[in-house]
């Protein structure tokens, strides 16, 4: 079985990456999720970011397509279409998200989803500038 998802690469000013952990799971992953019928990537991504984090999508740049073993569905593979995004609003865990965490890319001790650790992070490593950012609207 293959699960298709969209994901958001959101970085803060220090280059840390925003990751989420769903309720009942142990691994961190990019915010995002599955498309609903009729949705394109950006519509799904905007909806997921609003539902999961309470933020509004401002801009998004595609980063490619990546595939690995699914973190939370045994025997399944996940195919992700991640985007470097800019969001606005105050980030807070909502819906099925149990925890949000800003993570330094090389920091040990954070259990990451295979897709993130094996595919996406290595693809982001060579970039000298950090794509995606968060802007807090207060």
C-alpha positions as a printed Julia matrix, in Angstrom:
138×3 Matrix{Float64}:
   0.0    0.0    0.0
   1.21   3.51  -0.82
   0.1    6.6    1.1
   0.31   9.94  -0.76
   0.89  13.06   1.36
   1.95  16.69   1.18
   4.34  18.15   3.74
   5.54  21.56   4.91
   9.17  22.45   5.49
   8.93  25.36   7.92
  12.13  26.88   9.32
  12.64  29.58  11.91
  15.25  32.35  11.72
  17.88  30.05  13.25
  17.34  27.34  10.66
  15.47  24.97  12.97
  12.82  22.79  11.35
   9.26  22.6   12.68
   8.21  18.98  13.24
   5.03  17.43  14.57
   4.16  14.23  16.41
   0.68  12.79  16.05
  -1.24  11.57  19.09
  -0.48   7.95  19.92
   2.83   7.92  17.98
   6.5    8.4   18.85
   8.07   9.7   15.64
   8.28  13.29  14.47
   7.48  14.29  10.89
   6.72  17.29   8.73
   3.33  18.93   9.23
   0.9   18.04   6.46
  -1.12  15.04   5.43
  -3.26  13.3    2.85
  -5.15  15.08   0.09
  -8.94  14.95   0.22
 -10.79  14.07  -3.02
 -10.45  16.86  -5.56
  -7.67  18.7   -3.72
  -4.4   19.71  -5.35
  -1.18  19.85  -3.3
  -1.44  23.48  -2.21
  -5.11  23.28  -1.26
  -4.41  20.18   0.83
  -1.32  21.73   2.4
  -3.16  24.94   3.32
  -6.01  22.93   4.86
  -3.68  20.64   6.82
  -1.61  23.56   8.17
  -4.76  25.35   9.3
  -6.18  22.2   10.92
  -2.96  20.94  12.55
  -1.16  24.17  13.47
  -3.69  27.0   13.21
  -1.59  28.91  10.65
  -2.22  30.3    7.17
  -0.11  29.29   4.17
   1.51  32.36   2.57
   3.82  30.8   -0.03
   5.09  27.37  -1.06
   7.91  26.1   -3.27
   8.04  22.41  -4.27
  11.07  20.44  -3.09
  10.54  17.23  -5.07
   8.96  13.85  -4.42
  10.28  11.42  -1.79
   9.32   7.89  -0.77
  10.11   5.66   2.23
   8.54   3.25   4.7
   5.54   4.76   6.48
   6.21   5.63  10.13
   2.73   4.84  11.45
   1.29   2.31   9.0
   3.17  -1.02   9.14
   3.94  -2.47   5.72
   2.94   0.71   3.9
   5.1    3.19   2.02
   4.6    6.92   2.05
   5.18   9.14  -0.96
   5.55  12.79   0.01
   5.43  16.02  -1.94
   7.13  18.45   0.47
   7.11  22.22   0.0
   9.3   24.92   1.55
   6.62  27.16   2.98
   6.08  30.49   4.64
   3.21  30.64   7.09
   1.62  33.34   9.19
  -0.07  33.07  12.56
   0.77  31.59  15.91
   1.79  27.92  15.68
  -0.03  25.61  18.1
  -0.78  21.88  18.11
  -4.38  21.09  17.07
  -6.46  18.23  15.62
  -4.47  14.97  15.81
  -1.16  16.71  16.63
   0.09  15.93  20.14
   3.32  17.93  19.99
   5.1   20.51  17.85
   8.83  20.97  18.18
  11.49  23.17  16.57
  14.45  20.87  15.87
  18.03  21.52  14.85
  18.61  19.28  11.83
  21.57  17.39  13.29
  20.27  17.18  16.86
  20.37  13.68  18.35
  17.6   12.18  20.44
  14.57  13.02  18.31
  12.83  10.0   16.81
  12.14  10.89  13.18
   9.88   9.26  10.61
  11.9    7.25   8.04
  10.8    9.53   5.19
  12.21  12.54   7.01
  15.48  10.98   8.2
  16.28   8.91   5.1
  15.04  11.12   2.26
  14.01  14.69   3.04
  16.7   15.79   5.5
  19.56  14.56   3.27
  18.0   16.47   0.37
  17.81  19.66   2.46
  21.36  19.39   3.84
  23.23  20.89   0.85
  21.14  24.06   0.86
  23.01  27.09   2.1
  19.84  29.12   2.69
  16.93  27.84   4.7
  13.7   27.52   2.71
  10.44  28.2    4.45
   9.92  30.41   7.45
   7.36  31.24  10.06
   6.05  34.75  10.62
   4.2   35.37  13.86
   1.27  37.8   13.49
   0.67  39.37  16.87
